[in-house]
Amino acid sequence: MEELRPWKRLGSRTLHRHDRVVIREDMVQLPAGRKRCYPVMQLGQSAGVVPVAADGQILLVRQYRHVAQSFCWEIPGGGLHPGESPDEAAQRELREETGYRAGRLRRLGSFWPNNAYLDEVIHVYLGEDLTPDPLPADPDEQLERRAFPFPEALAMAQDDRITCGATKLAILWVATVRAAASTG
């Protein structure tokens, strides 16, 4: 079997820029020597948090998503500001979207939602020991906030009442953490 080799990026040009979204085209050289244009959408990094209230319920936010053309339940989250760490962004987004701060923020993991064409990395946290500490919401966000018993939120992630991939994964990560803690 032939050894796998990486592609070589020869250059890049920006096709479109809007706020934090950049669409670019990279010229790459494939291992066999052939050159190809390759599209990339740059979003940078994001952070999301699964906030767990003292009674064990998780807080979700519901907002309109233009691409889905519907209202969607999601964990609080959003893009990192320049110079902001993923932990800081998770805490800020939690405060903006739910009005709470996590006394304990535990990193669950990070993932690439689509590592073929999207450069975004999403960092996911579990937020516990919540205390009121609101920040103003972003001006373009209208949010409904609601607490769900964890089993119901897990069922929503599994039966597609929750459609956001990051939210599904985050809730499944929490279920895995809880299962591991209960076995030992």
Residue pairs with C-beta under 8 A, 6 or more apart in sequence:
4 31
5 31
6 31
7 28
7 29
7 30
7 31
7 38
8 28
8 29
9 26
9 27
9 28
10 26
10 27
10 28
10 29
10 35
11 26
11 27
12 24
12 25
12 26
12 27
12 40
13 24
13 25
14 22
14 23
14 24
15 23
15 24
15 25
16 22
16 23
17 23
20 43
20 44
20 79
21 41
21 42
21 43
22 41
22 42
23 39
23 40
23 41
23 42
24 39
24 40
24 41
24 42
25 37
25 38
25 39
25 40
26 37
26 38
26 39
26 40
27 35
27 36
27 37
27 38
28 35
28 36
28 37
28 38
29 35
29 36
30 36
39 117
40 117
40 118
40 119
41 117
41 118
41 119
42 119
43 79
43 118
43 119
43 120
44 79
44 80
44 119
44 120
45 79
45 80
45 86
45 89
45 120
45 121
45 122
45 123
46 77
46 78
46 79
46 80
46 89
46 120
46 121
46 122
46 123
46 166
47 77
47 78
47 80
47 86
47 87
47 89
47 90
47 93
47 122
47 123
47 124
47 125
48 74
48 75
48 76
48 77
48 78
48 90
48 93
48 122
48 123
48 124
48 125
48 166
48 167
48 170
49 75
49 76
49 77
49 90
49 91
49 93
49 94
49 102
49 105
49 124
49 125
49 126
49 127
50 58
50 75
50 108
50 124
50 125
50 126
50 127
50 170
50 171
50 173
50 174
51 58
51 59
51 75
51 76
51 94
51 98
51 100
51 102
51 127
51 130
52 58
52 59
52 126
52 127
52 128
52 130
52 150
52 174
53 59
53 130
53 147
54 129
54 130
55 147
56 149
56 150
57 147
57 148
57 149
57 150
58 147
58 148
58 150
58 153
58 171
58 174
59 76
59 98
59 100
59 130
59 145
59 146
59 147
59 148
60 73
60 74
60 75
60 145
60 146
60 147
60 148
60 153
60 162
60 167
61 73
61 74
61 75
61 76
61 97
61 98
61 143
61 144
61 145
61 146
62 71
62 72
62 73
62 74
62 143
62 144
62 145
62 146
63 71
63 72
63 74
63 141
63 142
63 143
63 144
64 70
64 71
64 72
64 142
65 71
65 72
65 164
68 163
70 163
71 144
72 162
72 163
72 164
73 146
73 156
73 161
73 162
73 164
73 167
74 162
74 164
74 166
74 167
75 124
75 164
75 166
75 167
75 170
75 171
76 93
76 94
76 96
76 97
76 98
77 90
77 93
77 97
77 122
77 166
78 89
78 93
78 96
78 97
78 138
79 89
80 86
80 88
80 89
81 89
81 92
84 92
86 107
86 110
86 123
86 125
87 105
87 107
87 125
89 123
90 102
90 105
90 123
90 125
90 127
91 101
91 102
91 105
91 127
92 135
94 100
94 101
94 102
94 127
95 101
95 133
95 134
95 135
96 134
96 135
96 136
96 137
96 138
96 141
97 137
97 141
97 143
97 145
98 130
98 145
99 132
99 133
99 134
99 145
100 127
100 130
100 131
100 132
100 133
100 134
101 130
101 131
101 132
101 133
102 125
102 127
102 128
102 129
102 130
103 128
103 129
103 130
103 131
104 127
104 128
104 129
105 125
105 126
105 127
105 128
106 125
106 126
106 127
106 128
107 123
107 124
107 125
108 124
108 125
108 126
108 170
108 173
108 174
108 177
109 123
109 124
109 173
110 121
110 122
110 123
110 124
111 121
111 122
111 124
111 169
112 118
112 120
112 121
112 122
113 120
113 122
113 165
113 166
114 120
122 166
124 166
124 169
124 170
124 173
126 173
126 174
126 177
137 143
148 156
150 174
150 175
150 178
153 162
153 171
154 171
154 172
154 175
155 161
156 162
156 171
157 167
157 168
157 171
157 172
162 168
162 171
